[in-house]
Amino acid sequence: MINILIGVAAIAGTLIIYLFSIKIHEKHNYTFTVPVIIATFVIVMVLVVFQIPYETYMLGGDWINHLLGPAVVALAYPLYQQRDVLKQLLFPVFCGTFIGAFVGVSTGILLAKWAGFDQLIIFSLAPKSVTTPVAMAITDAAGGATPLAAVFVMIAGIGGVLLSSTIMNYFKIDHYIGRGVGMGCASHAIGTATIMEESQLSGAVSTIAMVVSAVVVSIITPGLIVLWM
Amino acid sequence: MLRICKTIIQIAILYGIYLIGNWIQHVLGLFIPGSVIGLIILFILLMTNVLNVAWIDKGAKFFVEHLTLFFIPATVGILNYFDVFSGKGFLLIIIVLISTVLVMSGSGFISQWIMRRKELKQHD
């Protein structure tokens, strides 16, 4: 009985903090005020201050967590909405996305291995270029730590957005397709939201790149782990 | 009220596809997450018109709009991993940033290069 009460409180608390973090992001629209960062920070603070173990919070958190699977399935919908752009630009978008997926997973694994980190960290870092729920699923299957995967995804998302204008200028990526694919492949949802403000077409391309990259990375990561480890 | 009911039923459909994806992963012993298999299945069903988009659009919109909410409980788990980022762990941030620069420039450059060649051919 007490477990159910704790669970309900955890769910209600998470919902309220989530809604609050959206409000803050609307008011202060910076890359590092995305709701996931504010919400995670606030909940972690609450748990630390009141000395609540993570396992206790997860009595309710697990219920929300259960919906992560169907949320990933739902990503087929934005891809379907962009089907006209997808059909037209299939070849260049697929080639770019495939290269990005390969480079992202390979350099992630190799650099972390070279720096001497252990397997748990390397497996959590490998899928950092894809959207958080998919990266978590890939990490889980590989035997990494899903919360770490989420942090690496956030660093890739926010870092990529902050560095994007420098990168795009330096490599002369000025075509809408290159900008869209680059953002979607490297910085997933955060990058897609950013490039969407620049151009609708780049945003559409970025959405496609983000979803396709999620699928490609989840297919090639196990093989690349075997290859590079 | 009707809209909420519709959304809930559509969420159940998406959950069903997720379970099918999980089942396929399990039976075939794949390393690809069941949720991603479900994503591929749903996309094929939509493109082949087996599944009408009106059957899932409200549920899917709900998930895509609030995607963040569903992984917050998992990201909170970071409180068990704070020590990873102390000391040498700082290097991990640099590694992720280097890799991200390579992904963005590589993928963007290749797709743009192919597209420009395609556009040139069309103009000939």
Interface residues (C-beta under 8 A of the other chain):
Chain A: T14 L15 Y18 V34 P35 V36 A39 T40 I43 V44 L47 V48 Y54 Y57 M58 G60 G61 D62 I64 N65 L67 L68 G69 P70 A71 V72 V73 A74 L75 A76 Y77 P78 L79 Y80 R83 L89 F91 P92 V93 C95 G96 T97 I99 G100 A101 V103 G104 T107 G108 L111 A112 A115 G116 F117 I121 L125 K128 S129 T131 T132 P133 V134 M136 A137 I138 D140 A141 A142 A145 T146 P147 L148 A150 V151 F152 M154 I155 A156 G159 G160 L163 S164 I167 M168 Y170 F171 I173 D174 H175 I177 G178 R179 V181 G182 M183 C185 A186 S187 A189 A209 V211 A214 V215 S218 I219 T221 P222
Chain B: I11 L14 Y15 I17 Y18 G21 N22 F31 I32 P33 G34 S35 V36 G38 L39 I40 I41 L42 F43 L46 M47 V53 I56 D57 G59 A60 K61 F62 F63 V64 H66 L67 T68 L69 F70 F71 I72 P73 A74 T75 V76 G77 I78 L79 N80 Y81 V84 K88 L91 L92 I93 I95 V96 L97 I98 S99 T100 V101 L102 V103 M104 S105 G106 S107 G108 F109 I110 S111 Q112 I114 M115 R116 K118
